[in-house]
Amino acid sequence: MTDFVLSSNSYMRPFRARNGGAFPIRQMALSTGISSQIIRVGNVVALDMNTTNGWSEITLSSVSSQTLVSTAIVGVAAAGPGAAGGNPSSTNTEGTLMPVWEADPQVEFKAATIGGLLNSTVVGVVKDILRDTTLNIDIINLAASKLTAPMNHVMITGLIDASGDSGGFVSFKFLPRDYTNSTLSSGRRLAFFI
């Protein structure tokens, strides 16, 4: 058993695409609501529903008690501060284009975990995503949700690190909707997939 110490390099990223294909990337403009936030590589981003341009601009996914609560997730930031070639996410200027790995349910991502040990019983289970604001990374919460109505954004599809490890990586897929909600529109989790 290994106890992994998470760092800012333990960020969420694509793991495996369907049929060995490429990871779909979408160029999205930063929102006026980005304010002083900086989007870093591996952060989950969503449409900004609080601006007049909400359906075309992104911001960091909103959180409550460190748990993601966004319901219009676009995907995972594919760039972050300090990247070569004039990284678009090192600025918070509205309209700046930023590459985003799409939260396509056909693509598996990988992320570090918190709140429990890796074991076979977490595979096939829906979980929520936490934001570690100290390390600026988004991670999968293996413990019970801190929210009274859990968001359950992802389904774990496999263990990347060994069973019994703490803080290890798992593979997962984003869930397009809340399958406990019978109304398709109000149960949506992803912006562009249902």
C-alpha positions in Angstrom: 0.0 0.0 0.0 1.2 3.4 -1.0 0.1 6.7 0.4 0.5 9.2 -2.5 1.3 12.8 -1.6 -0.7 14.9 -4.0 0.9 17.9 -5.7 -0.1 20.5 -8.2 1.1 18.0 -10.9 -1.6 15.5 -9.7 -4.1 17.2 -12.0 -7.0 15.6 -13.9 -6.3 14.7 -17.5 -7.5 12.5 -20.4 -6.7 8.8 -20.0 -8.3 6.8 -22.8 -10.5 7.6 -25.8 -13.0 5.3 -27.5 -11.4 3.1 -30.1 -8.0 4.6 -29.4 -8.9 7.9 -31.0 -7.8 11.4 -30.1 -9.1 13.4 -27.1 -11.6 15.9 -28.4 -10.6 19.5 -27.7 -12.9 22.5 -27.9 -11.7 26.1 -28.0 -13.8 28.2 -25.5 -13.7 31.9 -24.7 -13.2 33.0 -21.1 -16.2 34.7 -19.5 -16.6 38.2 -18.2 -17.4 36.4 -14.9 -13.8 34.9 -14.7 -12.9 37.9 -12.5 -9.7 37.2 -10.6 -9.9 33.4 -11.1 -7.2 31.7 -13.0 -8.0 28.5 -14.8 -5.2 25.9 -14.5 -4.5 22.8 -16.5 -6.7 20.0 -15.1 -9.4 22.2 -13.7 -13.0 21.4 -14.6 -14.6 24.3 -16.4 -18.3 25.1 -17.1 -20.4 27.5 -19.0 -20.9 30.7 -17.0 -24.6 30.8 -16.4 -24.4 34.2 -14.6 -23.5 36.3 -17.6 -25.4 37.4 -20.6 -23.0 35.4 -22.8 -23.3 32.4 -20.5 -23.9 29.8 -23.2 -20.7 30.7 -25.1 -18.1 31.5 -22.4 -16.5 29.5 -19.6 -15.3 29.9 -16.1 -14.1 27.6 -13.3 -16.8 25.1 -12.3 -18.6 26.5 -9.2 -18.1 24.7 -5.9 -19.8 24.4 -2.5 -17.9 23.0 0.5 -15.1 22.3 -2.0 -17.4 20.1 -4.1 -18.2 20.9 -7.7 -21.8 21.9 -8.1 -21.8 23.0 -11.7 -24.4 21.6 -14.1 -23.1 22.9 -17.4 -19.7 21.3 -17.4 -17.8 21.7 -20.7 -14.7 19.7 -19.8 -11.2 19.9 -18.3 -8.7 22.8 -19.0 -6.0 21.6 -21.4 -3.7 24.5 -20.6 -2.5 26.3 -17.5 -0.2 29.1 -16.3 3.3 28.8 -17.5 2.7 26.6 -20.6 4.9 27.3 -23.6 3.7 29.5 -26.4 1.7 32.2 -24.5 -0.7 30.2 -22.4 -4.3 31.5 -22.7 -5.2 30.6 -19.2 -2.6 32.8 -17.6 -4.9 35.8 -18.2 -8.4 36.5 -17.1 -9.3 38.6 -20.1 -12.8 38.0 -21.4 -12.9 36.4 -24.8 -9.4 34.8 -24.6 -9.7 31.4 -26.2 -8.7 28.4 -24.1 -8.3 24.7 -25.1 -10.6 22.4 -23.2 -10.7 18.6 -23.3 -14.4 17.9 -23.8 -16.3 16.1 -21.1 -17.4 13.5 -23.7 -18.9 10.5 -22.0 -17.0 8.3 -24.5 -13.7 9.5 -23.1 -12.1 8.3 -19.9 -10.2 10.8 -17.7 -7.9 10.0 -14.8 -7.6 11.9 -11.5 -6.2 11.5 -8.1 -8.5 10.5 -5.2 -9.1 11.6 -1.6 -11.2 10.3 1.2 -10.5 6.6 1.0 -8.4 3.7 -0.2 -8.5 2.4 -3.8 -10.3 -1.0 -4.0 -12.4 -2.9 -6.5 -15.7 -1.7 -4.8 -15.2 1.8 -6.1 -15.3 0.7 -9.8 -18.7 1.3 -11.3 -19.7 3.8 -8.5 -20.8 7.4 -9.1 -18.8 10.0 -7.2 -18.4 13.8 -6.9 -15.4 15.9 -7.6 -13.6 18.1 -5.0 -11.4 21.1 -5.6 -8.2 21.3 -3.6 -7.8 25.1 -3.5 -4.3 24.8 -2.0 -2.9 22.6 -4.8 -5.4 24.1 -7.4 -6.4 20.6 -8.6 -9.7 18.8 -9.0 -9.9 15.3 -7.5 -12.3 12.4 -7.1 -14.0 12.1 -3.7 -14.1 8.5 -2.5 -15.8 9.4 0.8 -19.5 10.3 1.2 -20.4 13.6 -0.4 -20.3 16.7 1.8 -23.5 17.9 0.0 -27.0 17.0 1.2 -27.9 16.4 -2.5 -24.7 14.9 -4.0 -23.9 16.0 -7.6 -22.2 12.7 -8.6 -20.6 14.0 -11.7 -18.5 10.9 -12.6 -18.5 7.1 -12.7 -15.3 5.4 -11.8 -14.3 2.9 -14.5 -11.1 1.5 -13.1 -8.1 1.7 -10.8 -4.9 3.0 -12.2 -2.9 2.7 -9.1 -2.9 -0.5 -6.9 -5.8 -1.6 -4.6 -5.1 -0.4 -1.1 -3.3 2.8 -2.2 -4.4 6.2 -0.7 -4.5 9.2 -3.0 -3.9 7.0 -6.1 -5.4 7.6 -9.6 -8.6 6.2 -11.0 -10.1 6.3 -14.4 -13.6 7.8 -14.8 -16.2 9.1 -17.2 -18.3 12.2 -16.8 -22.0 11.4 -16.5 -24.1 13.5 -18.9 -27.0 13.7 -16.5 -28.3 12.9 -13.1 -30.0 9.6 -13.7 -32.0 9.8 -10.5 -33.8 12.8 -12.0 -36.6 11.8 -14.4 -36.6 15.3 -16.1 -34.0 15.3 -18.8 -33.4 19.1 -18.8 -33.1 19.6 -15.0 -31.0 16.5 -14.6 -28.2 17.6 -17.0 -24.6 17.7 -15.8 -22.8 18.4 -19.0 -23.2 21.4 -21.3 -23.0 19.6 -24.7 -23.9 16.0 -24.0 -27.2 14.4 -22.8 
